[in-house]
């Protein structure tokens, strides 16, 4: 049965899982880029854009063809600077998609987006960007999977770890606070370089190929997103109790303050953590607990040397190094793959547990390889989410 569905970006990809499941059952999709897209609706500020990207890629895998309708006021800016709009940059790189420009009389004419795609493919990460957001896209299925910012011209692979550190140094030049000491700045930069390198290397190793070790021919896409955002930080505040005497202790209440933060996200359209680790397809009847267990195996791979990895690469997912680095810079992490969605936070003021004891002989005070459920926060058991292709990891780092 032919089932056509119309969705409006970004709103309809920022909703709940039930709405997404309806779209996923469609046999064809009509996608409209909202005329108010550039105004960034309030709900879009808090919802992770990388999850909206993962949902969009999942829909492109499920439903073809896809027809995209652009409103003129949005297209004029986005098509000239697509790397400033992560979700729309991914939309422009999808395969089996036609693009139309909506006219004032309601009609639509075909629009050639090839020049915008070329801008995306040639883009280099900018340190002095006039926007708070930028994306680097690897359009693998279009033969554009090696952006020069991250891949070496001299070798066949990613740039060296030292080059990642240089890249991060340039990107952070105008981001860190002026009162940070030189030693703190170096540690901060090294930690973020570790995060970027480990996460993106994961997409390169595990996000490009199917279970048959052949690159995806349709909608094989990966990306790295940088954003300057605001996050809320809990802070206790002592408020005088009018009924108390000066000698009595004041009432302590919690307030929240906004901090500037750096958001780094990576995503891919690969087979996801479960299939990459087990070399088996993820089915709807696969127990969610099995997905959750595999996600933790990927954490433990760099934590416990006794944990084996059946894949040809022995680097694992690199997630434990990311946890360690986030502990150093007081950041937060979210991991999404298949139906599992976990997180950890080390942000000041947030509850911290699942840490090694201070007298641990190997990792005193370091995080244990444990994720919490993103929906229930302090629970280590998973709750189900809609099934998405690939994987995404999002980190938030306060800029003190």
C-alpha positions, 0 to 999 in steps of 0.5 A: 500500500502506497503511504505518502507522508509530508513532514516539515523541518525542523519541527517534525524531526524534533518530536516524540518517537511515536511521530517518527515511527509514523514517518518511518512507515511511509513509502515516500516522503515530501519534506518542506523546509519551514519558512521560519527555519532560520528563526530557530524555534524554542524547542529546537534549541534544547533538542539535540540536532544530531538526533534530528539528523539521525532521524532524517538519515533513517527516513531516507533509508526507509522511504524513497523517493524523497521530495524537498520543497524549499521556501525562498527566504530560507533557500537564499541563505542556506544554499549559499552557506550550507555548512552553517546549517547541519540538518539542512546540509545533510538533507542536501547530501542525501541520495534519491532526493529531488529539490524544488523551490516554492513560488509565491503562487504555490507552484514549485520549480526544480532547483539544482543544488549541485553547487551547494553540495560542492560547497559542503564537500570543499568546506574546511572547519573555520576558527573565526566563523561568524556563525555559532554552528558549522558542520563537516560532512563526509558524503561517502556514497557520493564519493566525497568521504574525505574532507581535507580538514580531517583526512591527510593528503599524504596518507590514506587515512585520517590526519595524525593525532597531533594534527587533531590537536592543532585543529582544536587549538585553532578552533578554540582560540576565540572560545576559551576564557581569558582568565584561564592559565596556560597549563589549563588551556593546554589540558583543555585543548588536549582533552577536546582533541582526544574527544574529537579524534576518538569520536570521528575515528570511530565513524571512519572505522565503523560507520562507512561499511555494511556488515558485508564490509562494502561501503553503503551505495545509498545515503552513506553519510557521516559528519562532525558538528561544532556548536556554541550553545548555552547550558544550565548549570546547577548552583546552590545558593544560600538564601537568608531565612527571615525567621532565623537569627544571624547565628542560624544556618541559612536555607540552601536552595538550588538555582541554575545559571547559564554557561557558554558551552561547546557542543561537539557531535558526530554521526554516521549512517552505518550499522550501529554499535550492536551490529558492528560489535556482534557482526549480526543484524539488529532486529526488532526482536533483539532484546534491548538489554543486548544492545545496552550490553554491547554499548557497554562492551564498547566502553569497556574495551579501553577500560579493561584489557581482558575485554575482547573485540571480534572486529578487525580493528582493535581500537574499539569505539574509543568511548572510554577515552572520551569519558576520561577527557570529559571528566577532566573538562567537566563535560557531558556525553550522550550516545545514541545507536539502534534503540539505546540512548545513554548518557553521562555527565560530569558538569559541575553541580550535577550528581556524580556517581559511578566513579572509581574510588580515590584510593583505586590503584589504577584509576583513582576518581576516574569514571567507571564504564557505565552509561545512564538512561537518558530518559530516566537520568539516574537509572543504569537500565535502558528504556526503549527509543525509536530504531535509528540507523547508524550512531551518534555521539554528542558532548557538551563542554562548558567554556569557563 
